[in-house]
């Protein structure tokens, strides 16, 4: 599952980055480049959550939750920076809560760090032309692929215990044995 997540993210990122110039060419004249970028980023976030969510009823729930969050971002976010941050939030929430649930604080840290680093790299690479924006989009997803290197895959039958969780349980056992 880990390699599937990395591969899916890399392929998705490459397609998303390559798709931006075509999308702005087609939708830009009707919507304006800024609005087209807002819709593209939020659509990518929802699509990425859908790609990572396992099939079945959970996929429908994940997609609806991602759509609702993306719609809220679309209504409330005033500019491109806030839309990009909102799209990163949709991805982080979708991946950590819906697609690959994990323990609380560690899950938050494993989502916040790649999201922040991906946004910083994308901002650094973004420019006024569609190719540089496409490169920025691709770079964001490139950073997101690191998530699957750090986060262990979960299995449904024999749940693989995360090393962090194993250490925390051992520490709790040792503390509980103390008088």
Secondary structure, 3 states (H helix, E strand, C coil): CHHHHHHHHHHHHHHHHHHHHHHHHHHHHHHCHHHHHHHHHHHHHHHHHHHHCCCCHHHHHHHHHHHHHHHHHHHHCCCHHHHHHHHHHHHHHHHHHHHCCCCHHHHHHHHHHHHHHHHHHHHHHCCCCHHHHHHHHHHHHHHHCCHHHHCCCCCCCCCCCCHHHHHHHHHHHHHHHCC
